[in-house]
Amino acid sequence: MKTSLMVPVLLVFLVVGINVGQELDRYQAGVGEDVNVMLSLGNTGESALDVSVVPGVPEGLAASNPGTRSVEISPGNSALVAYPVRGEKPGKYAIASQVVYTDDEGRSHRIRCGDRNGMLLTVS
């Protein structure tokens, strides 16, 4: 009588990715005042990543220094990217930045990132 032994096979796929968190330096501002939007970016892969942050500025706010910010992040490391926004009209605003990077296989990834605590910016 023969017995067979089944051995599970585990396939491991290398996933290149990034951890993203966004916060504001404060959540209340007056019209005309700047607030810094800060993104913490962590490279969870094994290759360096070129990462771009596109400010998410809703109507009623203005980017004080518009344009994309780019940074290269080494494997296992992190970076902080910040940009200022200015309140132009009173209201409550959700700021959602876009984080864009390309993995080792040439695939482009876009992540829309809001405040990690779900808080809004109040401009009065």
C-alpha positions as CSV (number, residue, x, y, z in Angstrom):
1,M,0.0,0.0,0.0
2,K,1.4,3.4,-1.0
3,T,0.7,6.5,0.9
4,S,1.0,9.9,-0.6
5,L,2.1,12.9,1.2
6,M,0.6,16.2,0.1
7,V,2.9,19.2,0.6
8,P,1.4,22.6,0.4
9,V,3.2,24.9,-2.0
10,L,3.3,28.6,-1.1
11,L,3.8,31.0,-3.9
12,V,5.2,34.4,-2.9
13,F,4.7,37.4,-5.1
14,L,6.8,40.5,-4.5
15,V,4.5,43.4,-4.1
16,V,5.9,46.8,-4.5
17,G,3.9,49.4,-2.7
18,I,3.7,52.4,-0.6
19,N,2.0,53.4,2.7
20,V,0.4,56.8,2.6
21,G,-1.0,58.9,5.4
22,Q,-2.2,62.5,5.2
23,E,-2.8,65.1,8.0
24,L,-3.1,68.9,8.3
25,D,-0.9,70.9,10.6
26,R,-4.2,72.4,11.9
27,Y,-7.8,72.0,11.1
28,Q,-9.1,75.6,11.6
29,A,-7.9,78.7,9.7
30,G,-9.2,82.1,8.8
31,V,-9.7,83.3,5.2
32,G,-6.3,84.2,3.8
33,E,-4.4,81.9,6.2
34,D,-2.2,79.0,5.1
35,V,-2.5,75.4,6.4
36,N,0.1,72.8,5.6
37,V,-1.1,69.5,4.1
38,M,1.5,66.8,5.1
39,L,1.8,63.4,3.6
40,S,3.9,60.6,5.1
41,L,5.0,58.2,2.4
42,G,6.6,54.8,3.2
43,N,8.2,52.5,0.6
44,T,7.2,48.9,1.5
45,G,8.9,47.3,-1.5
46,E,12.4,46.3,-2.4
47,S,13.2,48.9,-5.0
48,A,13.4,52.7,-4.9
49,L,10.2,54.5,-6.0
50,D,9.8,57.8,-7.6
51,V,6.7,59.2,-6.0
52,S,4.7,62.3,-7.0
53,V,2.1,64.1,-4.9
54,V,-0.5,66.2,-6.7
55,P,-2.3,68.6,-4.3
56,G,-6.0,68.1,-3.9
57,V,-7.4,71.5,-3.6
58,P,-11.2,71.9,-3.6
59,E,-13.0,75.0,-4.7
60,G,-12.9,77.5,-1.8
61,L,-9.2,76.8,-1.2
62,A,-6.2,77.7,-3.2
63,A,-2.7,76.1,-3.4
64,S,-0.3,78.6,-2.1
65,N,2.5,77.0,-4.1
66,P,0.7,75.0,-6.9
67,G,2.4,72.1,-8.7
68,T,3.4,68.5,-8.2
69,R,5.9,67.5,-5.6
70,S,8.2,64.6,-6.3
71,V,10.5,62.5,-4.1
72,E,12.5,59.3,-4.5
73,I,12.1,56.9,-1.6
74,S,14.5,54.0,-1.0
75,P,13.3,50.6,0.0
76,G,12.1,50.4,3.6
77,N,12.4,54.2,4.0
78,S,9.9,57.0,4.2
79,A,9.6,60.7,3.3
80,L,7.4,63.6,4.3
81,V,5.9,65.8,1.5
82,A,4.0,69.0,2.4
83,Y,2.2,71.7,0.6
84,P,0.4,74.8,1.8
85,V,-3.2,75.6,1.0
86,R,-5.0,78.9,1.7
87,G,-8.6,79.4,2.6
88,E,-10.4,81.7,0.2
89,K,-14.0,81.2,1.3
90,P,-15.5,80.2,4.7
91,G,-16.6,76.6,4.8
92,K,-15.6,73.0,5.6
93,Y,-13.3,71.3,3.1
94,A,-12.0,67.8,2.5
95,I,-8.5,67.8,1.0
96,A,-7.7,64.7,-1.0
97,S,-4.2,64.5,-2.4
98,Q,-3.2,62.1,-5.2
99,V,-0.1,60.0,-4.8
100,V,1.3,58.6,-8.1
101,Y,4.1,56.1,-8.5
102,T,5.3,53.5,-10.9
103,D,6.2,50.0,-9.8
104,D,9.1,47.8,-11.0
105,E,7.0,46.4,-13.8
106,G,6.1,49.8,-15.2
107,R,2.6,49.9,-13.9
108,S,1.4,53.3,-12.8
109,H,-0.5,53.5,-9.5
110,R,-2.7,56.4,-8.3
111,I,-3.8,56.6,-4.7
112,R,-6.3,59.2,-3.6
113,C,-5.5,60.1,0.0
114,G,-7.7,62.1,2.5
115,D,-7.0,63.0,6.1
116,R,-6.1,59.9,8.1
117,N,-8.4,61.0,10.9
118,G,-11.3,61.8,8.5
119,M,-11.2,65.5,9.6
120,L,-12.1,68.5,7.5
121,L,-10.5,71.9,7.3
122,T,-12.8,74.6,8.7
123,V,-12.2,78.1,7.2
124,S,-13.9,81.0,8.9
